[in-house]
Amino acid sequence: MTSLHVEGLVKRFGGLTATDNFKLDVRPGEIHALIGPNGAGKTTLINQLSGELQPDAGSILLDGAEIVHRPVQWRALNGIARSYQITSVFSEFTALQNVMLGVQGQCGGSFSFWQPVSRDRTLVEPALALLRQVGLADVAHRRVSSLAHGARRQLELAITMALKPKVMLLDEPMAGMSHQESQEMVALLRAIKGRYSIVLVEHDMDAVFALADRVTVMVYGRSIACGTPDAIRNHPEVRSAYLGDEEVVA
């Protein structure tokens, strides 16, 4: 059983094949990491999964249903949420207001903030619950512009969760974070593990090996290996192409 099944996905840009007959299976509740060197095609793949790019060939199934021609908005409201793409955090709004927008959007409401809406318990209570889950309850009423980078990334995760996705696409959630912030994000993702299927694109190998149930390695638009973190860590072709020939320690 898979939440997300990708088969034979191809994306070309002129003479460049960025996604080359790519296959991916994401199981319910697993964190499936996607790693590879710069230029491997990871972001192009995520763009196709989220609906920002249309593939030239191939299939994308969500719970067995073909969604390859569905637009971004449909995917966001029907099970596939991409963290940075969905959030578009409003810096002058509070953290709570930003998450309320996500809750309101998932319910199909308009994005307006008249005073009665800001007091709507059906929006406020779920938003506060999500902020508690990501460790931001104490800054719920602070403007996003005053939050540290790590807290903003936590907020993006809360807004993504507000859409009640089946599959979350997290594109480098640890990017630009300090070591402490990265550790906090790893702890947060570990805490929500199992509630969502997560496709994790990340260059921090410590985070990948700590979190992933399975890892797919992408090189030149193709999957060269898929397996458990231990299997990938010790895979000769992976070590040569990406991780380096030296022994990799988690």
C-alpha positions in Angstrom: 0.0 0.0 0.0 1.3 3.4 -0.9 0.1 7.0 -0.2 2.0 8.3 -3.2 3.2 6.4 -6.2 5.3 7.9 -9.0 6.0 5.9 -12.1 8.0 6.7 -15.2 8.1 10.4 -14.5 10.0 12.4 -17.2 10.7 16.1 -17.4 12.8 17.7 -20.1 14.1 21.2 -20.5 15.3 21.4 -24.1 18.1 18.8 -24.3 18.4 18.4 -20.5 16.4 15.5 -19.0 15.9 16.7 -15.4 13.6 13.8 -14.4 14.5 10.6 -16.2 11.9 7.8 -15.9 11.8 8.3 -12.1 10.0 6.0 -9.8 9.0 6.6 -6.1 6.8 4.9 -3.6 5.9 6.6 -0.4 4.1 4.5 2.2 1.5 5.7 4.7 3.1 7.4 7.7 6.7 7.0 6.6 9.4 9.7 6.2 10.9 9.0 2.8 14.0 11.1 2.3 15.2 12.1 -1.2 18.9 12.9 -1.4 21.4 13.6 -4.2 24.0 16.0 -5.3 23.2 19.5 -6.4 21.7 19.4 -9.9 20.3 15.9 -9.4 16.8 17.0 -10.1 15.3 16.9 -6.6 13.6 20.3 -6.7 12.3 19.6 -10.2 10.8 16.4 -8.9 9.2 18.1 -5.9 7.8 20.8 -8.3 6.1 18.0 -10.3 4.7 16.4 -7.2 3.2 19.7 -5.9 1.8 20.6 -9.3 4.0 23.5 -10.1 5.5 21.7 -13.1 3.8 19.3 -15.5 5.8 16.3 -16.4 6.3 15.3 -20.0 5.5 11.7 -19.2 4.6 9.5 -16.3 2.1 9.0 -13.6 1.5 10.4 -10.1 -1.0 8.5 -8.0 -2.3 9.7 -4.6 -4.0 6.8 -2.8 -4.4 5.1 -6.1 -6.0 8.0 -8.0 -4.2 9.7 -10.9 -3.4 13.3 -10.1 -0.7 14.1 -12.7 -2.9 16.8 -14.4 -4.4 18.3 -11.2 -3.4 21.9 -10.4 -1.5 23.1 -7.4 -4.5 24.3 -5.5 -6.4 21.1 -6.0 -3.5 19.1 -4.7 -3.0 21.4 -1.7 -6.6 20.9 -0.6 -6.8 17.2 -1.5 -3.8 15.7 0.2 -0.4 17.1 -1.1 1.0 20.1 0.8 4.4 21.6 0.2 5.8 23.5 3.1 7.3 26.7 1.6 4.9 26.9 -1.3 1.7 26.6 0.7 2.7 29.0 3.5 3.7 32.3 1.9 4.0 33.5 5.5 2.6 37.0 6.1 5.4 38.8 8.1 3.1 41.5 9.5 0.5 39.0 10.7 0.9 37.2 14.0 1.9 33.5 14.1 -1.6 32.7 15.1 -3.2 34.6 12.3 -0.9 32.9 9.8 -2.0 29.4 11.0 -5.6 30.6 11.1 -5.3 31.3 7.4 -4.2 27.8 6.8 -7.1 26.4 8.8 -9.5 28.7 7.0 -8.1 27.7 3.6 -8.5 24.0 4.3 -12.2 24.7 5.2 -12.6 26.5 1.8 -13.1 29.9 3.4 -11.9 33.2 2.0 -8.7 34.8 3.3 -10.1 37.8 5.1 -9.4 39.0 8.6 -12.3 41.1 9.7 -12.5 41.2 13.5 -15.3 38.6 13.8 -13.2 36.1 11.9 -10.2 36.7 14.2 -12.5 35.7 17.1 -13.9 32.6 15.4 -13.2 29.7 17.8 -13.5 27.2 14.9 -10.3 28.9 13.5 -8.6 30.0 16.6 -8.7 26.7 18.6 -7.3 24.5 15.8 -4.6 27.1 15.0 -3.5 27.3 18.7 -3.4 23.5 18.9 -1.1 23.4 15.8 1.1 26.1 17.3 1.4 24.0 20.5 2.4 21.0 18.4 5.3 22.8 16.8 6.4 24.5 20.0 5.3 28.0 19.2 2.3 28.5 21.6 4.3 31.1 23.5 4.8 33.3 20.4 1.2 32.9 19.0 0.5 36.6 19.2 3.9 37.9 18.0 4.3 39.2 14.5 6.2 36.8 12.2 8.7 39.6 11.4 10.0 39.4 14.9 10.5 35.6 14.9 13.9 33.9 14.4 14.5 31.9 11.3 14.0 28.5 13.0 10.7 29.6 14.5 9.5 30.7 11.0 10.3 27.3 9.6 8.3 25.7 12.5 5.5 28.1 11.7 5.6 27.0 8.0 5.2 23.4 9.2 2.2 24.3 11.3 0.5 26.0 8.4 1.2 23.0 6.2 -0.3 20.7 8.9 -3.4 23.0 9.0 -4.2 21.8 5.5 -4.6 18.2 6.9 -2.4 16.7 4.2 -1.9 13.0 3.4 1.5 13.7 2.0 3.8 16.5 3.1 6.6 17.7 0.8 9.3 19.2 2.9 12.0 20.9 0.8 15.1 21.4 2.9 13.4 22.3 6.2 16.8 22.7 7.9 18.2 25.1 5.4 19.8 28.1 7.0 19.3 26.9 10.5 21.8 26.9 13.3 22.8 23.5 14.8 20.5 24.0 17.7 17.6 25.0 15.4 18.3 21.9 13.2 18.1 19.7 16.3 14.8 21.2 17.3 13.4 20.6 13.8 14.5 17.0 13.9 12.8 16.6 17.3 9.7 18.2 15.9 9.6 16.0 12.8 10.2 12.9 14.9 7.3 13.9 17.1 4.8 14.1 14.2 6.3 11.0 12.5 3.6 8.5 11.5 0.8 11.1 11.2 1.6 12.0 7.7 3.5 10.5 4.8 6.5 12.9 4.3 8.8 13.3 1.4 11.9 15.0 2.9 14.5 16.7 0.7 17.4 17.5 2.9 21.2 18.0 2.6 21.8 17.5 6.3 22.7 13.8 6.3 22.6 13.6 10.1 19.0 14.7 10.0 18.2 12.3 7.1 19.6 9.2 8.8 18.0 10.2 12.1 14.5 10.6 10.6 14.0 8.6 7.4 12.4 5.2 7.2 13.6 4.9 3.7 15.9 6.9 1.4 15.9 7.3 -2.3 19.1 8.6 -3.9 18.7 10.7 -7.1 21.5 11.3 -9.5 21.1 13.0 -12.9 17.3 12.7 -12.7 17.3 9.0 -12.0 16.9 6.9 -8.8 20.1 4.9 -8.3 19.1 3.3 -5.0 16.2 3.1 -2.5 16.4 1.5 0.9 16.8 1.9 4.6 19.2 4.4 6.0 21.7 1.6 6.8 21.4 0.1 3.4 21.9 3.5 1.7 24.8 4.4 4.0 26.7 1.3 2.9 25.7 1.2 -0.7 28.8 1.3 -2.9 27.3 3.2 -5.8 25.7 5.8 -3.4 28.9 6.4 -1.6 30.8 6.9 -4.8 28.2 9.2 -6.4 27.2 11.2 -3.4 28.2 10.4 0.1 31.9 10.0 -0.7 34.0 6.9 -0.6 34.8 7.2 3.1 32.7 5.4 5.6 29.6 7.4 6.5 28.8 7.6 10.2 25.2 8.5 11.2 
